[in-house]
Amino acid sequence: MTTTTTYSTDHLHPDMWQIYDNRPDWEEKYIHPDFYKMVDPNTEVEMPCPDVYWFPIVSETFCTHLVEEMENFGEWSSGRNEDPRLTTGYENVPTVDIHMAQIGYEREWLYFLRVYITRLQEKVFLGYDSRAQAIMNFVVRYNPQEQYFLRPHHDSSTFTINIALNRAGLDFQGGGCRFLRYNCSVTDTKMGWCLMHPGRLTHYHEGLPVTNGTRYIMISFVDP
């Protein structure tokens, strides 16, 4: 690390909080090595379903550290509609989750959206200038003992990102996302890869059942 004056040891993985002060080291540790290939105008971004884009974004180390931070914090929501964390106190499509704000990572995550996510959004959704604002940023946990699927729904976003935080087929079986309008599913998710898709109107979708193990995903509803 190149700067130590702001380095805090209050977290399980304090390097995650160095995105501002030691960005080169942070990128080396936490950004996927193929990310910069994706922002190259000559590199085609995968589209497994209509207007659903798929690309590497964060390293496996980032995924592991984020899951460990969430599990260390441990205050997972109940998965019920009543949610005191929200201004309205009610979540229409609840999940078992922890918000980034709860672990003190909201500011850093919004910066991540502005610096990294918008570069790919501008490439795939031409003509849209994102504000990179997001109120809902959270890690979801799926397993057969808790919540194992999510009913069909729209997201409260202009576009949504969904980052796989562990390994399909190894850490869990089943899972994935199905877009009902297109009868198209993404099930072979890759750790550290991001799905980006429109949130409203066209991309009604559901979380497919996890049959074994535990699946973790990072979700942001961008530009609500």
Secondary structure as the mmCIF struct_conf table of DSSP 4:
data_model
#
loop_
_struct_conf.conf_type_id
_struct_conf.id
_struct_conf.beg_label_comp_id
_struct_conf.beg_label_asym_id
_struct_conf.beg_label_seq_id
_struct_conf.end_label_comp_id
_struct_conf.end_label_asym_id
_struct_conf.end_label_seq_id
TURN_TY1_P TURN_TY1_P1 THR A 5 THR A 6
BEND BEND1 ASP A 10 HIS A 13
HELX_RH_3T_P HELX_RH_3T_P1 PRO A 14 GLN A 18
TURN_TY1_P TURN_TY1_P2 ILE A 19 ASN A 22
HELX_RH_AL_P HELX_RH_AL_P1 ARG A 23 TYR A 30
STRN STRN1 ILE A 31 ILE A 31
TURN_TY1_P TURN_TY1_P3 PRO A 33 ASP A 34
HELX_RH_AL_P HELX_RH_AL_P2 PHE A 35 VAL A 39
BEND BEND2 ASP A 40 ASP A 40
TURN_TY1_P TURN_TY1_P4 PRO A 41 ASN A 42
BEND BEND3 THR A 43 THR A 43
HELX_LH_PP_P HELX_LH_PP_P1 GLU A 44 VAL A 45
STRN STRN2 GLU A 46 CYS A 49
TURN_TY1_P TURN_TY1_P5 PRO A 50 ASP A 51
STRN STRN3 VAL A 52 PRO A 56
STRN STRN4 VAL A 58 VAL A 58
HELX_RH_AL_P HELX_RH_AL_P3 GLU A 60 PHE A 73
BEND BEND4 GLY A 79 ASN A 81
STRN STRN5 GLU A 82 GLU A 82
TURN_TY1_P TURN_TY1_P6 PRO A 84 ARG A 85
BEND BEND5 LEU A 86 GLY A 89
STRN STRN6 TYR A 90 TYR A 90
BEND BEND6 ASN A 92 VAL A 93
BEND BEND7 VAL A 96 VAL A 96
STRN STRN7 ASP A 97 HIS A 99
HELX_RH_3T_P HELX_RH_3T_P2 MET A 100 ILE A 103
TURN_TY1_P TURN_TY1_P7 GLY A 104 GLY A 104
HELX_RH_AL_P HELX_RH_AL_P4 GLU A 106 PHE A 112
HELX_RH_PI_P HELX_RH_PI_P1 LEU A 113 ILE A 117
HELX_RH_AL_P HELX_RH_AL_P5 THR A 118 VAL A 124
BEND BEND8 PHE A 125 PHE A 125
TURN_TY1_P TURN_TY1_P8 LEU A 126 GLY A 127
STRN STRN8 ALA A 134 TYR A 142
TURN_TY1_P TURN_TY1_P9 PRO A 144 GLN A 145
BEND BEND9 GLU A 146 GLU A 146
STRN STRN9 LEU A 150 HIS A 153
BEND BEND10 SER A 156 THR A 158
STRN STRN10 PHE A 159 ALA A 164
BEND BEND11 ASN A 166 ASN A 166
STRN STRN11 ALA A 168 ALA A 168
TURN_TY1_P TURN_TY1_P10 GLY A 169 ASP A 171
STRN STRN12 PHE A 172 GLY A 174
STRN STRN13 CYS A 177 PHE A 179
HELX_RH_3T_P HELX_RH_3T_P3 LEU A 180 TYR A 182
TURN_TY1_P TURN_TY1_P11 ASN A 183 ASN A 183
STRN STRN14 CYS A 184 VAL A 186
BEND BEND12 ASP A 188 ASP A 188
TURN_TY1_P TURN_TY1_P12 MET A 191 GLY A 192
STRN STRN15 TRP A 193 PRO A 198
BEND BEND13 ARG A 200 ARG A 200
TURN_TY1_P TURN_TY1_P13 LEU A 201 THR A 202
STRN STRN16 HIS A 205 GLY A 207
HELX_LH_PP_P HELX_LH_PP_P2 LEU A 208 PRO A 209
STRN STRN17 VAL A 210 GLY A 213
STRN STRN18 ARG A 215 VAL A 222
#
